[in-house]
Amino acid sequence: MKKVTYSFGIISACVILFIIINSNYQQNSGRVFEKDEIAPDIELTNPKGKKIKLSKLRGKLVLIDFWASWCGPCRRESPNLVEAYNKYKKRKFKNGRGLEIFSVSLDKSESAWISAIKNDGLTWDNHGWDKTKKVSNKYEVSSIPYAVLIDGKGQVIAQGKELRGLNLHLTLDRFIKD
């Protein structure tokens, strides 16, 4: 009986430890920005081979979305991103006009990345391929999906879990101009 109790205690401790580690990892899947910190600029190549820059979107709210075609949670989030983009792209915010999404793909395969954009109906213009991982390293991305929301001045106003699912819409609603 003591062996069963002891084994149960060890298994329980391992499960609790796993949950704690996993929840911390999920909450901190990228760099933790200070409130109003300026987001590092991003320059990547889009599917047409042209350079796109985050700084060109100043004046708008921008959701920087780190994802990949092979990432199940990322792909499940795609319909929510499409819905948010269509709902907020023309809205006036307290510190920005309209919502833009700047997608940063961590795909290894260019064709898989481009195919996922088409298949998921990601209609916004700013899709960048981080094939060298330079941008994801700059943003300290350790797991995806991961997102950062910046205002019209380029300042970080939200990040992480508050930008997934229903929380994305609730967060964007907080910044709508009255």
Residue, then its C-alpha position, 0 to 999 in steps of 0.5 A: m500500500k505504501k508503494v502505491t501511495y508513494s508512486f501516486g505521489i510521484i506521478s501527481a508531482c510530475v503532472i503538477l510540475f508539467i502543468i506549471i512548466n507548460s503554462n509558463y512556457q505558453q504564456n511567455s512564448g516570445r519577448v515580454f515587451e514593456k508597456d509602450e515599448i517601440a516594437p523592433d522593425i521587421e523587413l521580410t520578403n513577401p510571396k511575390g518576392k518584394k520587401i515589406k517593412l513593419s515601419k511602413l504601417r505606422g499610423k495603423l494598429v498592427l497585429i504582428d502574427f508569428w505562425a507556420s503552415w505546419c502549426g496546428p494551433c496557428r491554422r486553427e486560429s486563422p479563421n479568427l484572424v480573418e474575422a478580426y481583420n475584416k471587422y476592424k480593418k477600417r475602424k478608428f482606434k485611439n492611436g491608429r486608423g484601421l487594423e493591419i496584420f503583419s504575418v511572420s511565417l516560420d515555415k521552412s518551405e516557401s510553397a507550404w507557406i504560400s499554399a497556407i495563405k491561399n487555403d486559409g483565406l489570409t487576404w491581408d497584404n503583409h505576409g513575410w517569410d522569416k526563413t533565416k529566423k532573424v525576426s523570430n530571434k529578434y522577437e525571442v519567439s520560442s513557440i507559436p502562435y505568438a502575436v504582438l499588437i502595436d499602435g500607430k506610433g509603433q508602441v507595443i500595447a498588447q501581446g501573447k494570449e490576450l491576442r488569441g481567440l475571443n480575447l483578440h476581439l475584446t482587446l481590439d474593442r478596448f482600443i476603439k475610438d469613442 
